[in-house]
Amino acid sequence: SHIVDIHEESNASRVQMIVTGWKMFLDRPVFGWGDIGLRNFYTTYVTPLTPGEGGHLHNNFMEALVTLGLPGFCAVLYLFVMMFVVIRRAARGAAKGSFRAALSTGLLAATVGFHVLGLFEYNFGDHEVMVLVWFLTGLAAAAPATEGAVS
């Protein structure tokens, strides 16, 4: 029940970050605040509910919107869509029951999981996560070229 309880400290903090992030975006919609730690700016809008709140906004989409502005957000959104397209294309081109089909289906599920988690955590800013995301996206992109290459 804690996961949906908006009064639970971590959940309330995440809701506050989304609301405050929107206010910050409205103040700098074109260029954003810059790809820097937001805490010093964030605290001028609201008093954090938790000690770690405000350094980043715990949401991939809100973080891009606030730090990069609308043009940067559109670029990040395009990047996210193209990641999905590349992996989906690999899945569609795979022979049913093949290793490539299993691999691309797993990669598609991992991509969906990455984006669902990104609604609650800024995983796009975590380099350990992103190394894996880019590797897996590249693996899906290379899958058509490797079909049948290894016997």
DSSP file (Angstrom, degrees, kcal/mol; ACC not computed):
  #  RESIDUE AA STRUCTURE BP1 BP2  ACC     N-H-->O    O-->H-N    N-H-->O    O-->H-N    TCO  KAPPA ALPHA  PHI   PSI    X-CA   Y-CA   Z-CA
    1    1 A S    >>        0   0    0      0, 0.0     3,-0.8     0, 0.0     4,-0.5   0.000 360.0 360.0 360.0 -21.1    0.0    0.0    0.0
    2    2 A H  G >4  +     0   0    0      1,-0.2     3,-0.6     2,-0.2     6,-0.2   0.803 360.0  68.2 -66.5 -27.6    3.0    2.3    0.5
    3    3 A I  G 34 S+     0   0    0      1,-0.2    -1,-0.2     8,-0.0     0, 0.0   0.795 111.6  30.6 -65.8 -27.0    3.7    2.4   -3.3
    4    4 A V  G <4 S+     0   0    0     -3,-0.8     2,-0.9     3,-0.0    -1,-0.2   0.363  90.1 110.8-111.1   3.5    0.5    4.4   -3.9
    5    5 A D    X<  -     0   0    0     -3,-0.6     3,-1.4    -4,-0.5     6,-0.3  -0.700  49.2-166.0 -82.0 106.4    0.2    6.3   -0.7
    6    6 A I  T 3  S+     0   0    0     -2,-0.9    -1,-0.2     1,-0.3     9,-0.1   0.603  86.1  61.3 -71.7  -8.9    0.9    9.9   -1.6
    7    7 A H  T 3  S+     0   0    0      4,-0.1    -1,-0.3     5,-0.1     2,-0.1   0.613  77.0 105.9 -90.1 -13.8    1.4   10.8    2.0
    8    8 A E  S <> S-     0   0    0     -3,-1.4     4,-3.0    -6,-0.2     5,-0.3  -0.472  83.5-118.5 -64.2 138.1    4.4    8.4    2.3
    9    9 A E  H  > S+     0   0    0      1,-0.2     4,-2.2     2,-0.2     5,-0.2   0.853 109.0  44.8 -53.7 -48.1    7.5   10.5    2.5
   10   10 A S  H  > S+     0   0    0      2,-0.2     4,-1.9     1,-0.2    -1,-0.2   0.900 116.8  45.9 -66.6 -40.3    9.3    9.3   -0.7
   11   11 A N  H  > S+     0   0    0     -6,-0.3     4,-2.4    -3,-0.2    -2,-0.2   0.922 112.4  50.2 -67.8 -44.1    6.1    9.4   -2.7
   12   12 A A  H  X S+     0   0    0     -4,-3.0     4,-2.4     1,-0.2    -2,-0.2   0.887 109.9  52.2 -61.1 -38.6    5.1   12.9   -1.5
   13   13 A S  H  X S+     0   0    0     -4,-2.2     4,-2.1    -5,-0.3    -1,-0.2   0.906 109.1  48.9 -63.7 -42.5    8.7   14.0   -2.4
   14   14 A R  H  X S+     0   0    0     -4,-1.9     4,-1.8     2,-0.2    -2,-0.2   0.893 111.4  49.3 -66.6 -39.6    8.3   12.7   -5.9
   15   15 A V  H  X S+     0   0    0     -4,-2.4     4,-2.3     1,-0.2     5,-0.2   0.928 111.0  50.6 -62.8 -44.0    5.0   14.4   -6.4
   16   16 A Q  H  X S+     0   0    0     -4,-2.4     4,-2.8     1,-0.2     5,-0.3   0.880 107.6  53.6 -62.0 -37.8    6.5   17.6   -5.1
   17   17 A M  H  X S+     0   0    0     -4,-2.1     4,-2.5     2,-0.2    -1,-0.2   0.880 109.2  48.4 -65.8 -37.1    9.4   17.3   -7.5
   18   18 A I  H  X S+     0   0    0     -4,-1.8     4,-2.1     2,-0.2    -2,-0.2   0.945 114.9  44.4 -66.8 -47.5    7.0   16.9  -10.5
   19   19 A V  H  X S+     0   0    0     -4,-2.3     4,-1.7     2,-0.2    -2,-0.2   0.925 118.2  43.6 -62.9 -45.7    4.9   19.9   -9.4
   20   20 A T  H  X S+     0   0    0     -4,-2.8     4,-2.5     1,-0.2    -1,-0.2   0.891 110.6  55.8 -68.7 -39.3    8.0   22.1   -8.7
   21   21 A G  H  X S+     0   0    0     -4,-2.5     4,-2.7    -5,-0.3    -1,-0.2   0.893 105.6  52.3 -58.4 -40.3    9.7   20.9  -11.9
   22   22 A W  H  X S+     0   0    0     -4,-2.1     4,-2.4     2,-0.2    -1,-0.2   0.911 109.6  48.7 -62.9 -42.2    6.7   22.1  -13.9
   23   23 A K  H  X S+     0   0    0     -4,-1.7     4,-1.2     2,-0.2    -2,-0.2   0.907 111.6  49.8 -63.6 -41.0    6.9   25.5  -12.2
   24   24 A M  H  X S+     0   0    0     -4,-2.5     4,-1.1     1,-0.2     3,-0.4   0.913 109.9  51.1 -64.2 -42.3   10.6   25.6  -13.0
   25   25 A F  H >< S+     0   0    0     -4,-2.7     3,-0.8     1,-0.2    -2,-0.2   0.923 105.7  55.2 -59.5 -45.1   10.0   24.7  -16.6
   26   26 A L  H 3< S+     0   0    0     -4,-2.4    -1,-0.2     1,-0.3    -2,-0.2   0.793 106.1  52.6 -61.8 -27.5    7.4   27.5  -17.0
   27   27 A D  H 3< S+     0   0    0     -4,-1.2    -1,-0.3    -3,-0.4    -2,-0.2   0.749 127.9  19.0 -79.0 -23.7   10.0   30.0  -15.8
   28   28 A R  S <X S+     0   0    0     -4,-1.1     4,-1.0    -3,-0.8    -1,-0.2  -0.487  74.3 154.6-142.1  67.7   12.6   28.9  -18.4
   29   29 A P  T  4  +     0   0    0      0, 0.0    41,-3.3     0, 0.0    -3,-0.1   0.745  69.5  45.6 -74.0 -23.7   10.7   27.0  -21.1
   30   30 A V  T  4 S+     0   0    0     39,-0.2    42,-0.4    40,-0.1    -2,-0.1   0.962 130.0  10.9 -87.4 -55.5   13.1   27.5  -24.1
   31   31 A F  T  4 S-     0   0    0      1,-0.2     3,-0.4    38,-0.1    38,-0.1   0.544  92.8-149.1-103.1  -8.9   16.6   26.8  -22.8
   32   32 A G     <  -     0   0    0     -4,-1.0    35,-0.3     1,-0.2    -1,-0.2  -0.141  40.5 -63.0  68.8-169.4   15.8   25.3  -19.4
   33   33 A W  S    S-     0   0    0     33,-2.4    34,-0.2     1,-0.2    -1,-0.2   0.500  82.2-102.6 -93.1  -7.6   18.0   25.6  -16.3
   34   34 A G        -     0   0    0     33,-2.0     2,-2.2    -3,-0.4    -1,-0.2  -0.010  39.5 -72.4  97.2 153.9   21.0   23.8  -17.8
   35   35 A D  S    S+     0   0    0     -3,-0.1     2,-0.3    33,-0.1    -1,-0.1  -0.485  95.8 107.1 -83.5  71.2   22.3   20.2  -17.3
   36   36 A I  S    S-     0   0    0     -2,-2.2     2,-0.2    19,-0.0    -3,-0.1  -0.789  84.9 -64.8-135.1 173.4   23.6   20.9  -13.9
   37   37 A G        -     0   0    0     -2,-0.3     3,-0.2     1,-0.1     4,-0.2  -0.511  43.4-158.9 -63.1 132.2   22.5   20.1  -10.3
   38   38 A L    >>  +     0   0    0     17,-2.1     4,-3.4    -2,-0.2     3,-0.9   0.556  62.8 100.6 -91.9  -9.0   19.2   21.7   -9.7
   39   39 A R  H 3> S+     0   0    0      1,-0.3     4,-2.5    16,-0.2     5,-0.2   0.848  79.8  50.9 -52.6 -46.1   19.2   21.8   -6.0
   40   40 A N  H 34 S+     0   0    0     -3,-0.2    -1,-0.3     1,-0.2     4,-0.2   0.861 119.5  37.7 -62.6 -34.5   20.2   25.4   -5.5
   41   41 A F  H X4 S+     0   0    0     -3,-0.9     3,-1.4    -4,-0.2     4,-0.5   0.888 113.2  56.8 -79.5 -42.0   17.5   26.6   -7.9
   42   42 A Y  H >X S+     0   0    0     -4,-3.4     3,-1.8    12,-0.3     4,-1.6   0.886 100.4  57.8 -56.8 -42.9   14.9   24.0   -6.7
   43   43 A T  T 3< S+     0   0    0     -4,-2.5    -1,-0.3     1,-0.3    -2,-0.2   0.634  95.4  64.5 -70.3 -12.1   15.1   25.2   -3.1
   44   44 A T  T <4 S+     0   0    0     -3,-1.4    -1,-0.3    -4,-0.2    -2,-0.2   0.653 108.5  42.4 -79.0 -14.7   14.1   28.7   -4.2
   45   45 A Y  T <4 S-     0   0    0     -3,-1.8     2,-0.3    -4,-0.5    -2,-0.2   0.793 128.5  -4.7 -95.6 -36.2   10.7   27.2   -5.2
   46   46 A V     <  -     0   0    0     -4,-1.6    -1,-0.3   -26,-0.0     3,-0.0  -0.992  67.4-106.0-158.2 153.4   10.0   24.8   -2.4
   47   47 A T        -     0   0    0     -2,-0.3    -4,-0.1    -3,-0.1    -3,-0.0  -0.790  49.0-114.8 -84.6 122.6   11.4   23.4    0.8
   48   48 A P        -     0   0    0      0, 0.0    -1,-0.1     0, 0.0   -35,-0.1  -0.244  14.1-151.4 -58.9 143.7   12.4   19.8    0.2
   49   49 A L  S    S+     0   0    0    -40,-0.1   -36,-0.1   -36,-0.1   -37,-0.0   0.731  83.1  34.7 -84.8 -26.4   10.5   17.1    2.0
   50   50 A T  S >  S-     0   0    0    -37,-0.1     3,-1.2     1,-0.1    -1,-0.1  -0.903  87.8-112.9-128.3 156.8   13.5   14.7    2.0
   51   51 A P  T 3  S+     0   0    0      0, 0.0    -1,-0.1     0, 0.0    -2,-0.0   0.836 114.1  44.3 -59.7 -35.8   17.3   15.3    2.3
   52   52 A G  T >  S+     0   0    0      2,-0.1     3,-1.0     3,-0.0     4,-0.4   0.445  86.2 122.3 -89.6   1.0   18.1   14.2   -1.3
   53   53 A E  T <   +     0   0    0     -3,-1.2     4,-0.1     1,-0.2   -39,-0.0  -0.374  66.2  21.5 -70.5 136.7   15.2   16.0   -3.0
   54   54 A G  T 3  S+     0   0    0      2,-0.8   -12,-0.3    -2,-0.1    -1,-0.2   0.191  84.1 101.7 100.9 -16.0   15.9   18.5   -5.7
   55   55 A G  S <  S-     0   0    0     -3,-1.0   -17,-2.1     1,-0.3     2,-0.3   0.915 108.6  -6.6 -64.6 -41.0   19.3   17.6   -7.0
   56   56 A H  S    S-     0   0    0     -4,-0.4    -2,-0.8   -19,-0.2    -1,-0.3  -0.916  79.3-114.5-143.0 169.1   17.5   15.9   -9.9
   57   57 A L        -     0   0    0     -2,-0.3   -36,-0.1     2,-0.2     5,-0.1   0.304  34.5-124.9 -99.0  10.0   13.8   15.4  -10.3
   58   58 A H  S    S+     0   0    0     64,-0.1     2,-0.3     1,-0.1   -40,-0.1   0.788  84.8  88.4  56.0  31.7   13.4   11.6  -10.2
   59   59 A N     >  -     0   0    0     61,-0.2     4,-2.8     1,-0.1     5,-0.2  -0.851  68.3-147.0-158.1 119.7   11.7   11.5  -13.6
   60   60 A N  H  > S+     0   0    0     58,-3.0     4,-2.0    61,-0.6     5,-0.2   0.894 100.2  45.4 -55.2 -43.9   13.5   11.3  -16.9
   61   61 A F  H  > S+     0   0    0     57,-0.4     4,-2.3     2,-0.2    -1,-0.2   0.920 115.1  44.7 -71.5 -44.4   10.9   13.4  -18.7
   62   62 A M  H  > S+     0   0    0      2,-0.2     4,-2.7     1,-0.2     5,-0.3   0.896 112.0  54.0 -67.0 -38.8   10.6   16.1  -16.2
   63   63 A E  H  X S+     0   0    0     -4,-2.8     4,-2.6     1,-0.2     5,-0.3   0.924 111.1  45.3 -60.6 -44.7   14.4   16.3  -15.8
   64   64 A A  H  X S+     0   0    0     -4,-2.0     4,-2.3    -5,-0.2     5,-0.4   0.914 113.5  50.3 -65.0 -42.5   14.8   16.7  -19.5
   65   65 A L  H  X S+     0   0    0     -4,-2.3     4,-1.2     3,-0.2    -2,-0.2   0.924 116.9  39.7 -61.4 -45.9   12.1   19.3  -19.7
   66   66 A V  H  < S+     0   0    0     -4,-2.7   -33,-2.4     2,-0.2   -32,-0.3   0.908 123.4  36.9 -74.0 -43.4   13.5   21.4  -16.8
   67   67 A T  H  < S+     0   0    0     -4,-2.6   -33,-2.0   -35,-0.3    -3,-0.2   0.844 130.0  27.8 -81.2 -32.8   17.2   21.1  -17.6
   68   68 A L  H  X S-     0   0    0     -4,-2.3     4,-1.1    -5,-0.3    -3,-0.2   0.533  97.5-135.8-108.8  -8.6   17.0   21.3  -21.4
   69   69 A G  H  X  -     0   0    0     -4,-1.2     4,-2.6    -5,-0.4   -39,-0.2  -0.135  49.1 -50.8  74.4-179.5   13.9   23.3  -22.1
   70   70 A L  H  > S+     0   0    0    -41,-3.3     4,-2.5     1,-0.2     5,-0.2   0.893 137.1  50.1 -62.6 -43.7   11.3   22.4  -24.7
   71   71 A P  H  > S+     0   0    0      0, 0.0     4,-1.8     0, 0.0    -1,-0.2   0.935 115.0  44.3 -61.7 -43.3   13.8   21.9  -27.7
   72   72 A G  H  X S+     0   0    0     -4,-1.1     4,-2.4   -42,-0.4    -2,-0.2   0.892 111.7  53.4 -66.2 -39.2   16.0   19.7  -25.6
   73   73 A F  H  X S+     0   0    0     -4,-2.6     4,-2.9     1,-0.2    -1,-0.2   0.916 107.8  51.0 -60.2 -43.6   13.0   17.8  -24.3
   74   74 A C  H  X S+     0   0    0     -4,-2.5     4,-2.4     1,-0.2    -1,-0.2   0.888 109.9  50.3 -62.1 -38.7   11.8   17.1  -27.9
   75   75 A A  H  X S+     0   0    0     -4,-1.8     4,-2.3     2,-0.2    -2,-0.2   0.916 112.4  46.1 -65.0 -43.2   15.3   15.8  -28.8
   76   76 A V  H  X S+     0   0    0     -4,-2.4     4,-2.6     2,-0.2    -2,-0.2   0.910 112.3  50.9 -65.8 -42.2   15.4   13.5  -25.8
   77   77 A L  H  X S+     0   0    0     -4,-2.9     4,-2.5     2,-0.2    -2,-0.2   0.911 109.9  50.2 -61.0 -42.6   11.8   12.3  -26.6
   78   78 A Y  H  X S+     0   0    0     -4,-2.4     4,-2.7     2,-0.2    -2,-0.2   0.912 109.7  51.4 -60.7 -43.2   12.9   11.7  -30.2
   79   79 A L  H  X S+     0   0    0     -4,-2.3     4,-2.0     2,-0.2    -2,-0.2   0.926 110.4  48.2 -59.6 -46.1   15.9    9.7  -28.9
   80   80 A F  H  X S+     0   0    0     -4,-2.6     4,-1.7     1,-0.2    -2,-0.2   0.908 112.5  48.7 -62.3 -42.6   13.6    7.6  -26.6
   81   81 A V  H  X S+     0   0    0     -4,-2.5     4,-2.5     1,-0.2    -2,-0.2   0.918 110.9  50.3 -63.9 -43.2   11.2    6.9  -29.5
   82   82 A M  H  X S+     0   0    0     -4,-2.7     4,-2.7     2,-0.2    -1,-0.2   0.836 105.2  56.9 -67.6 -32.1   14.0    5.9  -31.9
   83   83 A M  H  X S+     0   0    0     -4,-2.0     4,-2.0     2,-0.2    -1,-0.2   0.945 110.9  44.5 -59.0 -46.6   15.4    3.5  -29.3
   84   84 A F  H  X S+     0   0    0     -4,-1.7     4,-3.0     1,-0.2     5,-0.2   0.910 112.4  51.8 -63.7 -43.4   12.0    1.8  -29.3
   85   85 A V  H  X S+     0   0    0     -4,-2.5     4,-2.7     1,-0.2     5,-0.2   0.917 109.2  49.8 -61.6 -45.1   11.8    1.9  -33.1
   86   86 A V  H  X S+     0   0    0     -4,-2.7     4,-1.7     1,-0.2    -1,-0.2   0.925 115.7  42.2 -60.4 -45.9   15.2    0.3  -33.5
   87   87 A I  H  X S+     0   0    0     -4,-2.0     4,-2.0    -5,-0.2    -2,-0.2   0.900 114.7  50.1 -70.7 -40.4   14.4   -2.5  -31.1
   88   88 A R  H  X S+     0   0    0     -4,-3.0     4,-2.6     1,-0.2    -2,-0.2   0.886 108.5  53.6 -64.6 -38.6   10.9   -3.0  -32.4
   89   89 A R  H  X S+     0   0    0     -4,-2.7     4,-1.8    -5,-0.2    -1,-0.2   0.901 108.3  49.9 -62.6 -41.1   12.3   -3.2  -36.0
   90   90 A A  H  < S+     0   0    0     -4,-1.7     4,-0.5    -5,-0.2    -1,-0.2   0.897 111.4  49.2 -63.7 -40.2   14.7   -5.9  -34.9
   91   91 A A  H >< S+     0   0    0     -4,-2.0     3,-0.9    13,-0.2    -2,-0.2   0.913 111.4  48.5 -66.2 -42.7   11.8   -7.9  -33.3
   92   92 A R  H 3< S+     0   0    0     -4,-2.6    -1,-0.2     1,-0.2    -2,-0.2   0.824 110.7  51.3 -67.7 -31.0    9.6   -7.6  -36.4
   93   93 A G  T 3< S+     0   0    0     -4,-1.8     2,-0.2    -5,-0.2    -1,-0.2   0.499  89.9 102.5 -85.5  -2.5   12.3   -8.7  -38.7
   94   94 A A  S <  S-     0   0    0     -3,-0.9     2,-0.2    -4,-0.5     3,-0.1  -0.571  78.4-112.1 -86.0 143.2   13.2  -11.8  -36.7
   95   95 A A    >   -     0   0    0     -2,-0.2     3,-2.3     1,-0.1     6,-0.4  -0.514  46.4 -95.0 -69.2 136.9   12.1  -15.3  -37.7
   96   96 A K  T 3  S+     0   0    0      1,-0.3    -1,-0.1    -2,-0.2     3,-0.1  -0.287 109.8  13.3 -57.2 131.1    9.6  -16.7  -35.2
   97   97 A G  T 3  S+     0   0    0      1,-0.3    -1,-0.3    -3,-0.1     2,-0.1   0.441  98.1 131.1  84.1  -0.3   11.3  -18.8  -32.6
   98   98 A S  S <> S-     0   0    0     -3,-2.3     4,-2.0     1,-0.1    -1,-0.3  -0.353  72.3-113.5 -82.8 165.4   14.8  -17.6  -33.5
   99   99 A F  H  > S+     0   0    0      1,-0.2     4,-3.1     2,-0.2     5,-0.2   0.900 119.1  56.2 -61.0 -40.7   17.4  -16.4  -31.1
  100  100 A R  H  > S+     0   0    0      1,-0.2     4,-2.7     2,-0.2     5,-0.2   0.877 105.8  50.5 -60.2 -38.9   17.1  -12.9  -32.6
  101  101 A A  H  > S+     0   0    0     -6,-0.4     4,-2.1     2,-0.2    -1,-0.2   0.926 113.4  45.1 -65.1 -44.5   13.3  -12.9  -31.9
  102  102 A A  H  X S+     0   0    0     -4,-2.0     4,-2.3     2,-0.2    -2,-0.2   0.921 114.7  48.7 -64.9 -43.5   13.9  -13.9  -28.3
  103  103 A L  H  X S+     0   0    0     -4,-3.1     4,-2.5     1,-0.2    -2,-0.2   0.947 113.8  44.4 -62.1 -50.1   16.7  -11.3  -27.9
  104  104 A S  H  X S+     0   0    0     -4,-2.7     4,-2.1     1,-0.2   -13,-0.2   0.844 112.3  52.5 -69.2 -32.0   14.8   -8.4  -29.4
  105  105 A T  H  X S+     0   0    0     -4,-2.1     4,-2.2    -5,-0.2    -1,-0.2   0.919 111.4  47.0 -66.8 -42.6   11.6   -9.3  -27.5
  106  106 A G  H  X S+     0   0    0     -4,-2.3     4,-2.3     2,-0.2    -2,-0.2   0.894 112.2  50.3 -63.0 -40.4   13.7   -9.3  -24.3
  107  107 A L  H  X S+     0   0    0     -4,-2.5     4,-2.2     2,-0.2    -2,-0.2   0.871 108.7  52.4 -66.2 -36.9   15.3   -6.0  -25.3
  108  108 A L  H  X S+     0   0    0     -4,-2.1     4,-2.3     2,-0.2    -2,-0.2   0.922 110.5  47.6 -64.2 -43.7   11.9   -4.5  -26.0
  109  109 A A  H  X S+     0   0    0     -4,-2.2     4,-2.5     1,-0.2    -2,-0.2   0.897 111.3  51.2 -64.0 -40.4   10.7   -5.5  -22.5
  110  110 A A  H  X S+     0   0    0     -4,-2.3     4,-2.4     2,-0.2    -1,-0.2   0.883 109.6  50.7 -64.5 -37.9   13.9   -4.1  -20.9
  111  111 A T  H  X S+     0   0    0     -4,-2.2     4,-2.1     2,-0.2    -2,-0.2   0.913 110.3  48.5 -66.0 -43.4   13.3   -0.8  -22.8
  112  112 A V  H  X S+     0   0    0     -4,-2.3     4,-2.4     1,-0.2    -2,-0.2   0.928 112.4  49.7 -61.3 -44.4    9.7   -0.6  -21.6
  113  113 A G  H  X S+     0   0    0     -4,-2.5     4,-2.6     1,-0.2     5,-0.2   0.890 107.7  54.1 -61.0 -40.9   11.0   -1.3  -18.0
  114  114 A F  H  X S+     0   0    0     -4,-2.4     4,-1.8     1,-0.2    -1,-0.2   0.921 112.2  44.0 -58.3 -45.1   13.6    1.4  -18.3
  115  115 A H  H  < S+     0   0    0     -4,-2.1     4,-0.4     2,-0.2    -2,-0.2   0.849 112.0  51.4 -73.9 -33.9   11.0    4.0  -19.3
  116  116 A V  H >< S+     0   0    0     -4,-2.4     3,-1.5     1,-0.2     4,-0.3   0.946 112.7  46.1 -66.1 -46.4    8.5    2.9  -16.6
  117  117 A L  H >X S+     0   0    0     -4,-2.6     3,-2.1     1,-0.3     4,-1.3   0.869 103.5  65.9 -60.7 -35.4   11.2    3.2  -14.0
  118  118 A G  T 3< S+     0   0    0     -4,-1.8   -58,-3.0     1,-0.3   -57,-0.4   0.601  88.8  66.5 -64.7 -11.4   12.2    6.5  -15.5
  119  119 A L  T <4 S+     0   0    0     -3,-1.5    -1,-0.3    -4,-0.4    -2,-0.2   0.690 116.2  26.1 -77.4 -18.8    8.8    7.9  -14.4
  120  120 A F  T <4 S+     0   0    0     -3,-2.1     2,-0.3    -4,-0.3    -2,-0.2   0.453 127.9  34.0-123.2  -6.9    9.9    7.5  -10.8
  121  121 A E  S  < S-     0   0    0     -4,-1.3     2,-2.0  -107,-0.0   -61,-0.6  -0.991  77.1-118.5-150.3 145.3   13.7    7.7  -10.9
  122  122 A Y    >   +     0   0    0     -2,-0.3     3,-0.9   -63,-0.2    -4,-0.1  -0.487  51.6 151.6 -84.5  69.0   16.1    9.7  -13.1
  123  123 A N  G >   +     0   0    0     -2,-2.0     3,-1.1     1,-0.2     7,-0.2   0.675  60.9  71.3 -76.4 -16.5   17.8    6.6  -14.5
  124  124 A F  G 3  S+     0   0    0     -3,-0.3    -1,-0.2     1,-0.2    -2,-0.1   0.723  98.8  50.8 -68.2 -20.8   18.6    8.4  -17.8
  125  125 A G  G <  S+     0   0    0     -3,-0.9     2,-0.8     4,-0.0    -1,-0.2   0.391  87.1  95.8 -95.9   1.7   21.2   10.3  -15.7
  126  126 A D    <>  -     0   0    0     -3,-1.1     4,-2.5     1,-0.2     3,-0.5  -0.835  62.0-157.8 -97.5 110.2   22.8    7.2  -14.2
  127  127 A H  H  > S+     0   0    0     -2,-0.8     4,-2.2     1,-0.2     5,-0.2   0.815  89.8  56.7 -62.6 -31.3   25.8    6.3  -16.3
  128  128 A E  H  > S+     0   0    0      2,-0.2     4,-1.2     1,-0.2    -1,-0.2   0.917 111.8  43.3 -64.9 -40.6   25.9    2.6  -15.2
  129  129 A V  H  > S+     0   0    0     -3,-0.5     4,-2.4     1,-0.2    -2,-0.2   0.921 113.3  51.7 -67.5 -44.4   22.3    2.2  -16.4
  130  130 A M  H  X S+     0   0    0     -4,-2.5     4,-2.9     1,-0.2     5,-0.3   0.831 102.3  58.2 -68.6 -32.1   22.9    4.1  -19.6
  131  131 A V  H  X S+     0   0    0     -4,-2.2     4,-2.1    -5,-0.2    -1,-0.2   0.934 111.7  43.5 -59.2 -43.9   25.9    2.0  -20.6
  132  132 A L  H  X S+     0   0    0     -4,-1.2     4,-2.7     2,-0.2    -2,-0.2   0.911 112.9  51.5 -66.9 -43.0   23.7   -1.0  -20.4
  133  133 A V  H  X S+     0   0    0     -4,-2.4     4,-2.5     1,-0.2     5,-0.2   0.938 113.2  44.3 -60.4 -47.6   20.8    0.8  -22.3
  134  134 A W  H  X S+     0   0    0     -4,-2.9     4,-2.5     2,-0.2    -1,-0.2   0.888 113.2  51.6 -67.4 -37.6   23.1    1.9  -25.1
  135  135 A F  H  X S+     0   0    0     -4,-2.1     4,-2.3    -5,-0.3    -2,-0.2   0.945 112.9  44.8 -61.7 -46.9   24.7   -1.5  -25.3
  136  136 A L  H  X S+     0   0    0     -4,-2.7     4,-2.1     2,-0.2    -2,-0.2   0.879 112.9  50.3 -67.3 -37.9   21.4   -3.3  -25.6
  137  137 A T  H  X S+     0   0    0     -4,-2.5     4,-2.3    -5,-0.2    -1,-0.2   0.917 112.1  48.5 -64.9 -41.9   20.0   -0.8  -28.1
  138  138 A G  H  X S+     0   0    0     -4,-2.5     4,-2.3     2,-0.2    -2,-0.2   0.874 108.0  54.9 -63.8 -37.0   23.1   -1.3  -30.2
  139  139 A L  H  X S+     0   0    0     -4,-2.3     4,-1.2     2,-0.2    -1,-0.2   0.911 109.6  46.7 -62.0 -43.0   22.7   -5.1  -29.9
  140  140 A A  H  < S+     0   0    0     -4,-2.1     3,-0.3     1,-0.2    -2,-0.2   0.901 111.6  51.2 -65.5 -40.4   19.2   -4.8  -31.3
  141  141 A A  H  < S+     0   0    0     -4,-2.3     4,-0.4     1,-0.2    -2,-0.2   0.859 113.8  44.7 -64.9 -35.1   20.4   -2.5  -34.1
  142  142 A A  H >X S+     0   0    0     -4,-2.3     4,-1.3     1,-0.2     3,-0.5   0.662  90.9  87.7 -82.8 -16.4   23.2   -5.0  -35.0
  143  143 A A  H >X S+     0   0    0     -4,-1.2     4,-1.0    -3,-0.3     3,-0.6   0.872  85.1  51.7 -54.6 -43.7   20.9   -8.1  -34.8
  144  144 A P  H 34 S+     0   0    0      0, 0.0     3,-0.5     0, 0.0    -1,-0.2   0.887 109.6  50.8 -61.5 -35.9   19.7   -7.9  -38.4
  145  145 A A  H <4 S+     0   0    0     -3,-0.5    -2,-0.2    -4,-0.4    -3,-0.1   0.746 112.9  45.6 -72.4 -22.7   23.3   -7.7  -39.6
  146  146 A T  H XX S+     0   0    0     -4,-1.3     3,-2.5    -3,-0.6     4,-0.6   0.513  77.7 125.2-100.1  -5.7   24.2  -10.8  -37.6
  147  147 A E  T 3< S-     0   0    0     -4,-1.0    -4,-0.0    -3,-0.5   -53,-0.0  -0.363  91.7  -1.1 -57.6 120.3   21.2  -13.0  -38.4
  148  148 A G  T 34 S+     0   0    0      2,-0.2    -1,-0.3    -2,-0.2    -2,-0.1   0.412 101.2 113.1  80.9  -2.2   22.7  -16.2  -39.8
  149  149 A A  T <4 S+     0   0    0     -3,-2.5     2,-0.5     1,-0.1    -2,-0.1   0.806  74.7  49.1 -72.3 -28.4   26.3  -15.0  -39.4
  150  150 A V     <        0   0    0     -4,-0.6    -2,-0.2     1,-0.1    -1,-0.1  -0.945 360.0 360.0-114.7 128.0   27.0  -17.6  -36.7
  151  151 A S              0   0    0     -2,-0.5    -1,-0.1    -3,-0.0    -2,-0.0   0.431 360.0 360.0-107.9 360.0   26.2  -21.2  -37.2
